[in-house]
């Protein structure tokens, strides 16, 4: 079922029905939204929260493990998990204990002083991802911004190369996509400080020939990439692609940055460890501190030596790398507890198993209803897309988007106790996600499809 073959009139009727049901059962969320709207830009605390299949967002009351409860007291199985920020589950006990100890009993969230936790967390990340030296930020966006500065400093080159429709937070240099007439700014790029086609190069994921062509100019400081695309739907690398990227970047004298913010779902060391990759830098965020704001970036020992040996590279004062709250005691206490006691290798094994059950179940529904869809798994993460065969790059995935169909499925699921990531059909497993949770989603999705296809 695609946008051209489904009964759009019926879809519209079903979507209207589900929106009506959403309004009927969420009066407190509506009241809170209307009360807050006059003083919140876009009516929400962060404008992307306005992305809702309903006429207003669902308001949070409480969350624990794989469950969230809204302001009206309805409890949901949460497969969104803060769009990865809560991949450890909501308020895991070990992280809560560490935060209470640091902030309450010991006192002090930030003091511009290092703590023991910082070295422990850096050591864990070095072991898991295979890059030796680490530093911290408050978001993966900042981690990416800072490593791009370092890459330009150490290589003396001005440009960054990204994949079309990849995800690197709100990094200015990443808002570039391919187009029929050449590279262009990604749609929706708000108030760019400069023409991104002059600062960045772009190629499609899985396109080694395109990458080789763009690197040949000799002006690319770093390739910033996700080992698998995640933001416009999961797109996996084809056999030999990532090895080819590493070979081409080395030959061109270009640094390779693996952004593992979302692909951390692949395992304890993300795709870097799971697939034996050898990046020069790794960036992370969201999940590693159990929901407490954090970002991190790691460098190979050889690259760290190159940076520190350059007397012109100012990493201490005004060099544009850092932040007053970066590396704070509270974030690192949370990260240590989360990595040591929550997002363990054993936990990842269970999360990946649940994701496998989810993926197999969705594939069974695709087959049962004869849908031209695909479902793709990346460790603890799984997503179904309205395309078959599966998209092989970001642009193909973008073109497979069907917002009306997405909204219908999201609202149908939400009205029956299942919360998916609002931006697409992505489901993430946390250590407390159960097989029963997966089965509930499959039962509800089957009902949604049955209503849709008759």
C-alpha positions in Angstrom: 0.0 0.0 0.0 1.5 3.3 -1.1 0.3 6.8 -1.5 -0.8 6.0 -5.0 -2.7 2.7 -4.4 -4.5 3.2 -1.0 -7.9 4.6 -0.6 -7.0 8.2 0.4 -10.6 9.1 1.2 -10.9 6.2 3.6 -7.5 7.1 5.1 -8.7 10.6 5.7 -11.9 9.4 7.4 -9.9 7.1 9.7 -7.5 9.8 10.6 -10.3 12.2 11.5 -11.8 9.4 13.6 -8.6 8.9 15.5 -8.0 12.6 16.0 -11.5 12.9 17.5 -10.8 10.0 19.8 -7.5 11.6 20.8 -9.3 14.9 21.8 -12.0 13.0 23.6 -9.6 11.1 25.9 -7.0 13.8 26.6 -8.9 16.9 28.0 -6.1 17.6 30.6 -3.4 17.7 27.9 -5.6 20.1 25.9 -6.2 22.3 29.0 -2.5 22.4 29.8 -1.6 23.2 26.2 -4.1 26.0 25.9 -3.0 27.5 29.2 0.7 27.4 28.3 0.4 28.4 24.7 0.4 32.3 25.2 3.9 32.2 26.7 5.6 29.3 24.8 6.9 29.8 21.3 4.8 27.5 19.2 2.9 26.5 22.3 5.6 24.1 23.4 8.9 24.2 25.4 10.9 23.3 22.3 9.4 23.8 18.9 9.9 20.3 17.6 7.5 19.1 20.3 4.8 20.7 18.1 5.3 17.7 15.8 2.2 15.8 16.8 -0.3 13.7 14.9 -3.0 15.1 17.2 -4.1 18.8 17.3 -1.9 19.3 20.4 0.9 17.4 22.1 0.4 14.8 24.8 1.5 16.2 28.2 3.7 14.1 30.4 2.8 13.3 34.0 5.3 10.5 34.9 7.6 7.9 33.4 9.4 4.8 34.6 11.1 2.1 32.7 9.3 1.4 29.4 6.2 3.3 30.4 5.0 6.9 30.3 1.8 8.3 31.9 0.1 11.3 30.4 -1.6 14.2 32.3 -5.0 12.4 32.0 -3.6 9.3 33.8 -3.4 7.1 30.7 -0.4 4.8 30.7 1.5 3.9 27.5 4.1 1.4 26.4 6.9 3.7 25.3 8.8 2.8 22.1 9.8 6.4 21.6 12.0 6.7 24.7 12.7 10.4 24.2 13.8 9.7 20.6 16.8 7.8 22.1 17.5 10.1 25.1 15.8 7.5 27.4 17.2 4.4 25.7 18.2 3.2 29.2 14.6 3.5 30.2 12.9 6.3 32.1 14.7 7.1 35.4 16.6 3.8 35.8 17.3 3.1 39.5 21.1 3.2 39.2 21.1 6.5 37.5 18.6 8.0 39.9 20.7 6.9 42.8 23.9 8.4 41.3 22.1 11.7 40.6 20.6 11.9 44.1 24.1 11.2 45.6 25.9 13.7 43.5 23.3 16.6 43.7 21.7 15.9 47.0 24.2 14.2 49.4 27.5 15.3 48.1 26.2 18.6 46.6 27.2 20.4 43.5 26.1 19.9 39.9 28.7 22.1 38.3 31.9 23.7 39.8 34.3 23.8 36.9 36.3 21.0 38.7 36.8 17.5 37.4 35.5 14.5 39.3 36.6 10.8 39.4 33.5 9.9 37.3 34.9 11.8 34.3 38.0 9.5 34.0 35.9 6.4 34.6 33.3 7.3 31.9 36.1 8.2 29.4 37.7 4.8 30.1 34.5 3.0 29.5 33.9 4.8 26.2 37.5 4.3 25.1 37.1 0.5 25.7 33.8 0.3 24.0 34.5 2.4 20.9 38.2 2.0 20.5 39.2 5.6 20.4 41.5 6.6 23.2 40.8 10.2 24.4 37.4 11.7 25.3 35.9 15.0 26.2 32.3 16.1 27.0 29.6 18.5 26.1 25.9 18.8 26.9 24.6 17.5 23.6 25.7 15.5 20.6 25.1 18.6 18.5 27.8 20.4 20.4 30.1 17.4 20.3 29.7 17.5 16.5 30.3 21.2 16.3 33.4 20.9 18.3 35.0 18.0 16.5 34.4 19.8 13.2 36.3 22.7 14.5 39.1 20.4 15.6 39.1 18.7 12.2 39.4 22.0 10.3 42.2 23.1 12.7 44.3 20.0 12.3 43.9 19.5 8.6 43.8 23.2 7.5 40.9 22.4 5.2 37.6 24.3 5.2 34.9 21.9 4.2 32.8 19.2 5.8 31.2 16.3 3.9 27.9 14.7 5.0 25.4 12.2 3.6 22.1 13.5 2.2 19.3 13.5 4.9 21.7 12.3 7.6 21.2 13.4 11.2 23.7 15.4 13.2 21.5 17.5 15.4 21.4 21.2 14.5 24.9 21.4 13.1 24.9 24.1 10.5 27.2 22.3 8.1 25.0 19.2 8.0 21.9 20.9 6.5 22.7 20.1 2.9 21.1 17.5 0.6 21.6 16.3 -3.0 19.2 17.6 -5.7 18.6 17.2 -9.4 20.5 20.4 -10.1 23.3 19.7 -7.5 23.7 20.3 -3.8 21.2 22.5 -2.0 20.2 23.5 1.5 17.9 20.9 3.2 14.3 22.0 3.2 13.4 23.7 6.4 16.9 25.0 7.2 15.9 28.1 9.3 18.0 31.3 9.0 21.3 29.8 7.9 24.3 31.9 8.8 25.9 31.1 5.4 25.4 29.2 2.2 25.8 25.6 3.2 26.9 24.7 -0.3 30.0 26.7 0.2 31.0 25.1 3.5 29.9 21.5 2.9 29.9 18.8 0.4 27.2 16.1 0.2 26.8 12.6 -1.3 24.2 9.9 -1.0 24.7 7.2 1.6 26.0 3.9 0.0 27.6 5.9 -2.9 31.3 5.3 -2.9 31.8 6.7 -6.4 30.1 10.0 -5.3 32.3 10.1 -2.2 35.5 9.6 -4.2 34.5 12.4 -6.6 33.8 14.9 -3.8 37.0 14.1 -1.9 39.1 14.6 -5.0 38.9 18.3 -4.6 41.2 18.0 -1.6 39.3 20.5 0.6 37.4 18.2 2.9 38.6 18.3 6.5 36.2 15.5 7.7 33.5 13.2 6.7 30.8 13.4 9.3 28.5 10.4 9.0 26.2 8.0 10.8 27.4 4.4 10.2 23.7 3.7 9.3 21.2 6.5 8.6 18.5 6.9 11.2 16.7 10.2 11.0 14.9 9.7 7.7 14.2 6.1 8.4 16.8 3.4 9.0 19.1 2.9 6.0 21.7 0.2 6.5 25.1 0.2 4.8 25.6 -2.1 1.8 28.3 -4.8 2.0 31.8 -3.2 1.7 30.5 0.4 1.8 31.9 1.4 5.2 35.2 -0.2 4.5 35.3 1.8 1.2 34.5 5.0 3.1 37.5 4.4 5.4 39.8 3.6 2.5 38.8 6.7 0.5 39.0 9.1 3.5 42.5 7.8 4.4 43.7 8.2 0.8 42.4 11.7 0.7 43.9 12.8 4.1 40.3 13.4 5.4 39.3 12.6 8.9 36.4 10.2 9.5 33.8 11.0 12.3 31.3 8.4 13.3 28.2 10.0 14.8 26.8 7.3 17.0 24.1 9.3 18.7 21.3 7.1 17.3 23.4 4.2 16.1 24.4 3.5 19.7 21.4 1.2 19.5 23.6 -1.3 17.6 25.4 -2.4 20.8 27.5 -1.3 23.8 30.0 0.3 21.4 27.6 1.3 18.7 28.2 0.3 15.1 31.9 1.2 15.6 32.4 -1.9 17.8 29.7 -4.1 16.3 31.1 -3.7 12.8 34.8 -3.3 13.5 35.0 0.3 12.2 38.1 2.5 12.6 37.0 6.2 12.7 39.3 9.0 13.7 36.6 10.5 16.0 33.3 9.3 17.5 30.5 11.5 18.8 27.7 10.5 21.2 24.9 12.0 23.2 21.4 11.5 24.5 21.4 8.0 25.8 24.6 7.6 27.8 23.5 9.5 30.9 20.1 8.0 31.3 18.3 11.1 30.2 20.5 13.7 31.9 21.8 16.1 29.3 25.3 15.0 28.0 27.3 14.7 24.8 30.8 13.2 24.3 33.4 13.0 21.6 36.4 10.7 21.3 39.6 11.0 19.4 42.2 8.5 18.3 45.5 8.9 20.2 47.3 9.9 17.0 44.8 12.6 16.3 44.9 13.9 19.9 48.7 14.1 19.7 48.4 16.1 16.4 46.0 18.6 18.0 47.9 19.2 21.2 51.2 19.5 19.3 49.9 22.5 17.4 50.6 25.7 19.4 47.9 27.6 17.5 45.1 25.4 18.5 43.5 26.9 21.6 41.5 24.3 23.6 41.7 26.1 26.9 40.4 29.7 26.5 38.6 31.2 23.5 39.0 28.5 20.8 35.2 27.8 20.4 35.5 24.4 21.9 33.8 24.0 25.3 31.1 25.3 27.5 30.7 26.2 31.2 28.4 23.3 31.9 30.2 20.8 29.7 31.8 17.9 31.7 29.8 18.9 34.8 29.7 16.6 37.8 26.0 15.7 37.6 26.1 14.6 33.9 29.1 12.5 34.5 27.8 10.9 37.6 24.7 9.9 35.6 26.8 8.6 32.7 29.0 6.5 34.9 26.0 4.8 36.6 24.2 4.4 33.3 27.1 2.8 31.4 28.3 0.7 34.3 24.9 -0.6 35.6 22.2 0.0 33.1 23.3 0.0 29.4 25.5 -3.0 29.9 26.4 -5.6 27.3 23.9 -8.0 28.9 21.2 -5.3 28.7 21.9 -4.7 25.0 21.6 -8.4 24.3 18.1 -8.3 25.7 17.1 -5.1 24.0 18.3 -6.5 20.6 16.4 -9.7 21.2 13.2 -7.7 21.8 13.9 -5.6 18.7 14.3 -8.9 16.7 10.8 -10.0 17.9 9.4 -6.7 16.9 11.0 -6.8 13.5 9.9 -10.3 12.8 6.3 -9.5 13.9 6.1 -6.4 11.7 7.4 -8.4 8.8 4.7 -11.0 9.5 2.0 -8.2 9.3 3.6 -6.8 6.1 3.3 -10.3 4.5 -0.2 -10.9 5.9 -1.7 -7.7 4.5 0.4 -7.9 1.3 1.9 -4.4 1.9 4.7 -3.0 -0.2 6.5 -1.9 2.9 9.8 -2.9 4.6 11.0 -3.2 8.2 14.6 -2.7 9.2 16.5 -3.4 12.4 19.5 -1.8 13.9 20.3 -3.5 17.1 17.7 -2.3 19.7 16.0 -0.1 17.1 13.5 -1.1 14.4 11.4 0.8 11.8 8.9 0.1 9.1 8.9 2.2 6.0 6.3 2.7 3.2 8.6 1.4 0.5 9.8 -1.8 -1.0 12.5 -2.5 -1.6 14.0 -0.7 1.3 15.5 2.7 0.5 19.3 2.6 0.0 20.0 6.2 0.7 18.5 9.2 2.5 16.8 10.8 -0.5 15.0 7.6 -1.4 13.9 7.3 2.2 12.7 10.9 2.2 10.6 10.4 -0.9 8.9 7.4 0.7 7.4 9.6 3.4 3.6 9.7 3.7 2.7 12.0 6.5 -1.0 11.3 6.5 -0.5 7.6 6.8 2.1 8.1 9.5 -0.3 10.3 11.5 -3.1 7.7 11.2 -0.9 4.9 12.5 0.6 7.0 15.3 -2.8 8.1 16.5 -4.3 4.7 16.2 -1.5 3.3 18.3 -1.5 6.2 20.8 -5.2 5.9 21.4 -4.6 2.3 22.3 -1.7 2.6 24.6 1.4 2.6 22.2 3.7 5.5 21.9 6.1 5.6 18.9 8.6 8.3 17.9 6.5 11.1 16.5 8.8 11.8 13.6 8.6 8.4 11.9 7.7 4.8 12.6 10.7 4.1 14.7 10.6 1.9 17.8 13.4 1.6 20.4 13.8 -1.0 23.1 15.1 -0.2 26.6 16.2 -2.8 29.2 12.7 -3.0 30.6 10.9 -3.5 27.3 9.2 -6.9 27.4 8.1 -9.4 24.9 4.5 -8.7 26.0 5.1 -5.0 25.1 6.1 -6.0 21.6 3.1 -8.3 21.3 0.8 -5.5 22.3 2.2 -3.3 19.6 1.8 -6.0 17.0 -1.8 -6.6 18.0 -2.7 -2.9 17.8 -0.8 -2.4 14.5 -2.7 -5.4 13.1 -6.0 -3.8 14.0 -4.9 -0.5 12.5 -4.0 -2.2 9.2 -7.2 -4.2 9.2 -9.3 -1.0 9.5 -7.2 0.6 6.7 -7.3 -2.2 4.1 -10.7 -3.7 5.0 
